[in-house]
Amino acid sequence: MRKRGRPRKYQEHIRCPECGSNWCKKFGKNTGKQRYKCNNCGRLFYQGAKYHKHPEKMKL
């Protein structure tokens, strides 16, 4: 019997590097690496990949 709650496609142990949400789902593969998509902010990312946040643009 299946528990109620989030569907199985959501990965509880995966966190978005942008917003920190764990509301992420698998989003295909690229060169053999699993891609994920955050449903909170829409960011695509790979599990375990180093993430470098780009600095915000400065207004002159």
C-alpha positions in Angstrom: 0.0 0.0 0.0 1.3 3.4 -1.0 1.6 6.2 1.5 -0.2 9.4 0.8 1.7 12.6 0.2 4.1 13.6 -2.5 4.3 11.5 -5.6 7.3 9.1 -5.9 8.9 11.2 -8.7 9.9 13.9 -6.1 13.3 13.2 -4.6 13.3 14.0 -0.8 17.1 13.8 -0.5 17.8 16.2 -3.4 18.0 19.9 -2.5 18.1 22.7 -5.0 21.4 24.6 -4.9 19.6 27.9 -5.7 16.8 28.0 -3.2 17.4 25.0 -0.9 14.0 23.5 -1.6 13.6 19.7 -1.6 10.7 19.9 -4.0 12.7 18.6 -6.9 12.0 15.9 -9.5 14.0 14.0 -12.1 14.3 15.8 -15.4 16.0 13.5 -17.8 19.7 12.7 -18.3 22.5 14.4 -20.1 25.8 12.6 -20.9 24.7 9.8 -18.5 24.2 12.2 -15.5 20.8 12.5 -13.9 19.3 16.0 -14.2 16.8 17.5 -11.7 14.4 20.4 -11.8 13.4 22.4 -8.8 9.6 23.0 -8.8 10.0 26.0 -6.5 12.4 28.2 -8.5 12.6 26.3 -11.8 16.4 25.7 -11.8 17.9 22.7 -13.6 20.9 21.1 -11.9 22.8 17.8 -11.4 23.1 16.0 -8.2 26.5 16.4 -6.6 27.7 19.0 -9.1 29.6 22.0 -7.7 27.5 25.1 -7.9 28.9 28.6 -8.3 26.3 31.3 -7.9 26.9 34.1 -10.3 27.2 37.5 -8.7 24.3 39.9 -9.3 24.8 42.6 -11.9 25.8 45.9 -10.4 23.9 49.0 -11.4 26.1 51.8 -12.5 
